[in-house]
């Protein structure tokens, strides 16, 4: 098993990174809504929003492994929402990650890493047994690293964990 340095979110989803990316089917809806809200609030130009939406649609067509939102998954999400006081879609994301992780465990595959910028979802993920990563902290680390002398800042490395289970755009 080799060790990998943490990488920004965009690096995690690049095919060359070798990660399997699992997302709940609703992730596309959540991401489109976030982009549209930023465009409407003039936080994102129309051109940038169009580019982001086009890229997202291409990536949804083949880059990700989709966890379907089923009645059983929604029942699990209800319990997780109550247990961890999560917002609705966050509970669905966590339920999807748990389902995908269970399928991997049954196939004797390594566990997933739950990647999210949502603090409540990070805390719930840890409580449910996930290793977690916050991509915002990854980006901060990379900025600090570029500005620091070589070796002054260390990054924790994960060993042999090939996958990302879910993330949110905020």
Secondary structure, DSSP 8 states (H G I E B T S, - for coil): --EE----HHHHHSGGGT-EEEEETTHHHHHHHHHHHHHHTTSS-HHHHHHHHHHHHHHHTTTSEEE---HHHHHHHHHHHHHHT--HHHHHHHHHHHHHHHHHHHTT----EEE-S-HHHHHHHHHTT-EEE-HHHHHHHHHHHHHS-TTSS----EES--EE------
